[in-house]
Amino acid sequence: MSSTEEIIGRSEVNDLEAILAITNTDVDALVHTVKDSADAIFTWDYEKGARPALNKLYEKAKNAQWNGETDLPWDTDVDQEKVVLANAAANGQSEMDLTGTCFEHWGDKEWLQLGIESQNWTLSQFMHGEQGALICTAKIVETVPWIDAKYYASTQVMDEARHVEVFAKYLEDKLSGHYPINAHLRMLLDDIIEDPRWDMTYLGMQIMVEGLALAAFGFMHNLTTEPLLKQLLRYVMSDEARHVAFGVLSLKEYYAELDAKEIRERQEFAFEAAVRMRDRFLQQEVWDRMGVPVKEAVSLVMATPEQQVFQAMLFSKIVPNCKKLGLLDAADGWLRKKFTELGVIMFEDWADTGEEYDQFALGQDVPAVS
């Protein structure tokens, strides 16, 4: 895969020039087409008893459906400026010496606008990512060879449609603008969809994209003071935890049968996804819209303790899930070394989502991610 080779061959995964050089050139297009060459697989084996853990997950999914239109309090008044100020007051901000930087002459007006743009950008990327999950899960229904996995994946298709719906509605009704899909996120989604191997769809979407999303949603859920968004995220997280568990349960069985070369290909794919997902959160589109030098702004923000914690915590679900799948230490620990380079290996012994997804059930507290 050319994008994987580009990332693995990059001399430094933190090369900011290379990261920021990746941009979308068709931001005004309403349709984006990706070639999907995977085979659609029928199975005539309808026996459900072979994978009891998947059957249990399927039953949970059937009983946990919710209606995005009627189960959320959409009549909640959301004043975006007040939300930005309340979030800042509740969570605090770094004190940095901005003398001589692009932020030197910023006042309250500019910082408030940055908070608004960041909200718009973040929720936009969540929405785009959920559409990617919708398409990828529909592909899993087509391509996975097990009937019990097809059953569960069909429930996830409905979940993802609902997630796209609620994020789009929140952006339209409560916030003040949309952003196009981030280039790093789009490239990753394209890679996942284009790969014809069914397990790569699982690995890219269920483990990497959904795993990182689960951590990001949890982070935002803990930080936001806005009650509608907090409840929306809570509902979405209850679904996402099952989705990641679905990937862990399915791939653990399949990867036990693969040879060393095949496992190495999955490790490289996971590393590519990790880098793409990390780079998507630099908000380069926001800095461009705010009219400040993008590289300088990103460099300054990345130096703050809050951003460094956030960037690391995004992998709090991914690393233990990769360990559960046997990807960390296979092939002489290749992926372990790569995750060490990214500075996220410390999460390897955290609970994997296959063990903790029950904690995300509606009505229970969200597991801490900060």
N, C-alpha and C positions, 0 to 999 in steps of 0.2 A: 504494500500500500504506500503510495508516494508520500502522503502526509505523515505517516508513521516514520518512514525513513528520514524525512526532513527533521522531525523532532528528535529522533534518536541520534541523528548525525550532527545536530546542533552542538557546537562546542560548549555552550553554556546555556542551561535551561532557563536561566534568569536574564538572558540577553534582551533587555528592554527594547532596543532598536528593532530586533526581529519580531518581538511580540506585537509592538504597535504598528508594524508595517502591514499586518494582516487586517484588512478592512473589507467591507462590502462595497461593491461598485454599482449595485442595482437596488438601492435602498427604497426607491419609489415603486418597485414592481409589486404587484399584488399576488402574483403566483410564482412559486419556485418549484421547478421540476427536478426530481432525482431519479435516476435509473435504478430500478430494483430488479435484479436478475435471479432472485431466489426461487426455488421450486416450491410450489404449493403441494403439501403432503396430506393425503388421506390416510387414515388408519382404520382397519376393520376390526381392531381389537378394542372392544368397548368395556373391558374389565376395569373397574375402578379400584380394586383392592390392592394393586401392586405398589401403590405409593400412598400410604395412609396419611402422611404428613401433608401432601398436596390436597388430598380429599378434605382434610380438616380445614385447610386454608380456604378452599373453595366454599365450604359451608359457612365459614366466618364472613367471606365476601358477600355471599347471598343475603346474609342477615344484617349486614352493615351498610346497605345502600341508603343514601340520603338524597334529598332534593335540594339542589342549589338555589332554586327559585323561592322555595317556601320555608326551608329550615334555617335560613339565616335572617337576621334582623335588618333587612335592607332599608328600613325606615330610619336607621341610625344616622344622625346628622354628623357629617365628617367635614370639619374645617381644616383644610390641609395645612395652612399656616400654623394654626394652633397645635396641630398634631406634631409638626416639626419641632416647635418650641418646647412642647411637653416632653417629647422623646429626648431632646437635648438636656432638659432639666433633670429628667429621671435617670439618665445614663451617664451624664458628664461628658466632657470633651478634653482632648489633650491640650496642654499648654505648650505651644511651640513658638520659637522665635522666628517670625516670618519676615524679618528685615531682609530686604534685598531679593525677596522671592516674588513670584507672580501674584501672591496673595497679600502683599505688603499693604496695599491701599484698599483692601476689602473692608466694608463695614457690615453692619447688621443686615442690610438689604441683600447684599451679595451672598452672605452665609445662609440667610433664609431661603433664597432662591436655589442655592445648591442643595439644600435639604429637600426642597420640593422636586427638583429635577432628579435627585437620587431615588426618591420614592417612585416617580414615574418610570425611571429606567429599570429599577429592580423588579417592580411588578410586571413590566413589559417582558422582561427576560423570563420571569416565571411563566407567564402566559405562553410565550413561544416554546419554551422547553416542554410544557405540558402538551402542546400540539405534537411536538416530536415524539413524546411518549405515546400519544394516541395512535400515531401512524406505526410506530415500532411495535406496539402491542397487537395491533391488527395483523402485523406481519408475523408475529409469534403464533397467533391463532392459525395462520396459514401453514407455517413451516415446521413447527415442533411436531415430532412424530408420536407423541403420547396423548391419548384422549383426555386423561386427567389434567394435563397441562393446558390443553386446548380449552377445557371447561373453565379453568381458573382465568386464563388469559382473556376469555370473553368477558368476564366480569370486570377485568381491568380496563378493557376498552371503554366500558360505560363509565368507570371511575374517571378516566382521563378526559373524556368528553365533558364530564361535569366540572373537572378542574379548569379546563380551558374556559368554560362558560362563566364560572364565578370570578376568575381573574379578569376576564374581559369585561364583565359587568362592573366590577370594582373600579377598574381603570376608567371606564366610560362614565360611571355615575358619581364616583367619589373623588377621583384625582383629576389632573389637569393636563394630561398629554400622554402620548404614546411614543415609544422608541422602536425602531426596526430591530430585528434580531441581531445580536452581537455576532461578529464574524467568526470568532472562535467557537461559539456554540453551534452556529450553522454548519461549519466545517465538520464538527464532530458528528452532528446528526446525519449529515450527508454520508460520512464514512460508515456509520452504523447501518443505514438503510441500504447502501450500495453493496455491502458485504453479503454474499449469498449464503453463508453458513448460519444456520439458525441459532447456534449457541453464541455467536458474536453479537447478535441482536440482544440476547439476554445479558451478556457481559457488558456491552456498551450502555444499554439503557437501564436494565434492572439493577445492576451492581454499581456502575459508575455514575450515570446521570441521576438516577433516582436516589442513590445513596448520598450523593452530594446535595441534592435538593432537600432530602429529609433533614440533613444537618443545617442547611441554610434556612429552611422554614422554621426549625426549632430555634435558631439564633434570633430570627426576626420576631417570632412569637414571644420570646423572653424579653425583647427590647421594646416592642411597640406598646404604646399607651392607648391605642385606638381600639375600642372593644369589638367593632365589627370585623376588622382585619384579624384581630387575635382569635376570634371564633372561627373565621373562615380558614385560617391556617391550621387551627386545631382539627377541623373536619378533614382537611386535605392530608394532614400528617397521619391521621388514623388509617387512611387508604394507602399512603405511600409506604408505611412500614410493612404492610402486607405485601406490597409489590416487590420490595427489596427482598423480603423473606422468600417470596416465590422464586426469585432468581437464585438465591443461595441454595435452596432446597433442590432445585432442578439441576443446577450446574455441578453441585458437589457429586452427584451420581455420575454425570456424564464425564467430568474431568478425570475421574478415577480410571477411565478406560483409555485415555489419550497417551500417546508416546511423547518423548522428550521434545521432539521438534514441534509437535502440535501445541504442547504446553507453552513453549517459548513464544510461539506466535500469539498466544493469548496474553502472555505477560507483556509483550510489546504493545499490543492493542490497549491493555489496561493502562500502561504508562502514557501512551499517547492521549487517552481520554483524560487521565489525571491532569496532564499539563494543559490541555485545552480547557478543562473545567476551571482550573485555577486562573488561567489567563482571562477567562470571560468576565471575571469580577473586578477588573481594573477600571471599569466605567469610562473607557476612553471616549465614548460618544458623549458623555455628560460634560467632560472637560472641553471637548470641542465646541459643544453648544454654548458653554459658559464663556467662550472666547479667551481661554487661557492656554499657554503652551502645554500640550498634552503630556509630553515626556517629563517635563519639570513637575507638573501637578501630580502625576502618578508616582514619581520618585519621592516626593514629599509625603504623600499620603501613605505610601507603603512603609515609610519609616516610623509611623506612629504605632505605639504599642497595641492600640485597639485593632488596627488593620492587620497587624501581624498575628494577633490571636485569632481574628476572624478567618484569615487565609488558612491557618493551620487547622482550625476546628472544622472547616469544610470537609476534611478527610477523616473525621472521627468515626464515620460509618464505613467508609470505603476500605480503609486499611484492615480492620478486623474481618470484614467480609472477604477480602482477598486472601487473608490468612486461612480462613475457614475453608476456602476453595482449594488450598494447597498451592496458590500462585506465588506466595512470598518467597518460599525457600526452594522451589523446584529450579532446575537448571542452574545449580550452584548459587542460588540466592540472588539471581539477576534482579528481580523486582524489588527485593529487600534493599539492595544497593541503590536502586533508582529512587525508592521512597525515602531512603536516608538522605539522598541528595536534595530532595524536595523539602526535607525537614519535617516529615510527618510520620516517621516510623514509630514514634512514641505511642501511637494509638493502637498498635498491633494487638495488645492484650485487652482492649476494651471489648464489651459484649458485642457480638455480631448480631445483625438484625434478625437472623433466624432464631436467636434465643430470646430477644427482647420485644418482638413485635406486639405481644399481648399488652405491654405497658402503654402502647399508643392508642389502645381502644378508647372510644369516646366515653367520657365520664371519669377517666383516670388522669392523674397528673402527667404532664409531658416530662420525659426524662431530661435531665439537665444537659445542656450542651455548652455551657459557658461557666 
